[in-house]
Amino acid sequence: LAETVDASRRQVDWRVLATDISTRVLTEAEQGIYSESRIENIPKQQRGRFLRAIQDRGETRYQMADRIRQSILFKRLNLSQPPFPMCGPMDIIFCRNVMIYFDDKVRDALIREFHRLLRPDGFLMVGHSESLNRSADLFKPLGGTVYQPIK
């Protein structure tokens, strides 16, 4: 996202809301520190732009650039308990490989909440093993695992 915005040479106000139920996971993610093995698939050009080498616990690790970390808000959120405290509208919601752990009742409530939060021209991206077939009245498939709300 940052690379696309930078390439456009436009002023774009973008933010990411990253959620998890685990405060431990959120604390770790907020630090944005990765081992060499975790970043090996990131192209070297992007590594140079968005990561900086640091010494952490006696080894070289890589921390996400401050400008990226400052654009991400980390919050604890239990996806099985909508409604959520945010109002929206959101442009994109990524909910990948989470709904498979919920029963149909919780999954249906979560999908309704995503529908409420998304802009009419927004996108919901789910995991490959997840489907919104039961919510055909709320979302139309755009291909693969990408859906758009029906308003």
C-alpha positions as CSV (number, residue, x, y, z in Angstrom):
1,L,0.0,0.0,0.0
2,A,2.8,2.4,0.9
3,E,4.6,1.6,-2.3
4,T,1.5,2.3,-4.4
5,V,0.8,5.5,-2.6
6,D,4.4,6.6,-3.0
7,A,4.4,5.8,-6.7
8,S,1.3,7.8,-7.3
9,R,3.0,10.9,-5.9
10,R,-0.3,12.0,-4.4
11,Q,-1.1,12.9,-0.9
12,V,-3.2,10.0,0.4
13,D,-4.3,9.7,4.0
14,W,-4.3,5.9,4.6
15,R,-4.5,3.9,7.8
16,V,-4.7,0.3,8.7
17,L,-6.7,-1.1,11.7
18,A,-5.1,-4.4,12.7
19,T,-7.0,-6.5,15.2
20,D,-6.6,-9.7,17.1
21,I,-8.1,-11.2,20.2
22,S,-4.7,-11.8,21.7
23,T,-3.0,-8.9,23.4
24,R,0.3,-10.8,23.2
25,V,0.0,-11.0,19.5
26,L,-0.9,-7.4,19.2
27,T,2.0,-6.2,21.3
28,E,4.4,-8.3,19.1
29,A,2.9,-7.0,15.9
30,E,3.0,-3.4,17.1
31,Q,6.7,-3.6,17.5
32,G,7.0,-4.6,13.9
33,I,10.3,-6.6,14.4
34,Y,11.1,-9.6,12.2
35,S,13.8,-12.2,11.9
36,E,15.7,-12.6,8.6
37,S,13.7,-15.8,7.9
38,R,10.4,-13.8,8.2
39,I,11.4,-11.2,5.6
40,E,13.2,-13.4,3.1
41,N,10.3,-13.3,0.6
42,I,10.1,-9.5,0.6
43,P,12.0,-8.1,-2.4
44,K,15.3,-6.4,-1.5
45,Q,14.2,-3.0,-2.9
46,Q,11.1,-3.0,-0.6
47,R,13.3,-4.2,2.4
48,G,15.5,-1.2,1.8
49,R,12.6,1.2,1.8
50,F,10.4,-0.2,4.5
51,L,12.6,-2.0,7.0
52,R,15.7,-1.1,9.0
53,A,18.2,-3.4,10.5
54,I,18.4,-3.3,14.3
55,Q,20.2,-5.3,17.0
56,D,17.6,-7.2,19.1
57,R,18.5,-9.8,21.7
58,G,22.0,-10.2,20.2
59,E,21.0,-10.7,16.7
60,T,20.2,-8.6,13.6
61,R,16.5,-8.3,13.1
62,Y,14.5,-5.9,11.0
63,Q,12.0,-3.4,12.1
64,M,9.2,-1.8,10.0
65,A,9.9,1.8,9.2
66,D,8.4,4.3,11.6
67,R,6.2,5.9,8.9
68,I,4.5,2.6,8.2
69,R,4.1,1.6,11.9
70,Q,2.6,5.1,12.6
71,S,-0.1,4.4,10.0
72,I,-1.2,1.2,11.7
73,L,-3.5,1.1,14.7
74,F,-3.5,-2.2,16.7
75,K,-6.6,-3.0,18.7
76,R,-8.0,-6.0,20.5
77,L,-11.2,-7.1,19.0
78,N,-13.2,-10.3,19.4
79,L,-14.7,-11.0,16.0
80,S,-17.2,-13.3,17.4
81,Q,-18.9,-10.5,19.3
82,P,-20.3,-7.8,16.9
83,P,-21.2,-5.0,16.8
84,F,-17.8,-3.5,16.8
85,P,-17.0,0.0,18.2
86,M,-15.9,1.4,14.8
87,C,-18.3,3.3,12.6
88,G,-16.8,2.9,9.1
89,P,-17.0,3.3,6.3
90,M,-14.0,1.2,5.5
91,D,-12.5,0.7,2.0
92,I,-11.2,-2.8,2.5
93,I,-11.6,-5.5,5.1
94,F,-9.2,-8.5,5.1
95,C,-10.6,-11.4,7.1
96,R,-8.6,-14.3,6.0
97,N,-8.7,-17.8,7.5
98,V,-10.6,-16.7,10.6
99,M,-14.3,-17.4,9.9
100,I,-13.5,-21.1,9.5
101,Y,-13.2,-21.3,13.3
102,F,-16.7,-19.9,13.9
103,D,-20.1,-21.7,13.7
104,D,-22.7,-20.5,11.2
105,K,-24.5,-18.2,13.6
106,V,-21.3,-16.3,14.5
107,R,-20.1,-16.3,10.9
108,D,-23.4,-14.8,9.7
109,A,-23.3,-12.0,12.4
110,L,-19.7,-11.2,11.4
111,I,-20.5,-11.0,7.7
112,R,-23.5,-8.7,8.5
113,E,-21.1,-6.5,10.6
114,F,-18.6,-6.3,7.7
115,H,-21.5,-5.3,5.4
116,R,-22.3,-2.5,7.8
117,L,-18.7,-1.3,8.0
118,L,-17.9,-1.3,4.3
119,R,-18.3,1.5,1.8
120,P,-20.7,0.6,-1.0
121,D,-17.7,0.3,-3.3
122,G,-15.5,-1.4,-0.7
123,F,-14.1,-4.8,-0.7
124,L,-14.1,-7.8,1.6
125,M,-11.3,-10.3,1.1
126,V,-11.6,-13.7,2.8
127,G,-9.5,-16.8,2.9
128,H,-9.5,-19.5,0.1
129,S,-11.3,-21.9,2.4
130,E,-14.0,-19.5,3.3
131,S,-17.2,-18.7,1.4
132,L,-19.9,-16.1,1.5
133,N,-22.5,-18.3,-0.3
134,R,-24.9,-18.0,2.7
135,S,-24.7,-14.2,2.3
136,A,-25.5,-13.8,-1.3
137,D,-28.0,-11.1,-0.4
138,L,-25.3,-9.0,1.2
139,F,-22.2,-9.5,-0.9
140,K,-21.5,-10.2,-4.6
141,P,-18.5,-12.2,-5.6
142,L,-15.9,-10.4,-7.7
143,G,-13.7,-13.4,-8.3
144,G,-11.5,-15.6,-6.2
145,T,-12.0,-14.6,-2.6
146,V,-13.0,-10.9,-3.2
147,Y,-16.5,-9.7,-2.5
148,Q,-18.3,-6.3,-2.7
149,P,-21.3,-5.3,-0.6
150,I,-24.7,-5.1,-2.1
151,K,-26.3,-2.0,-0.7
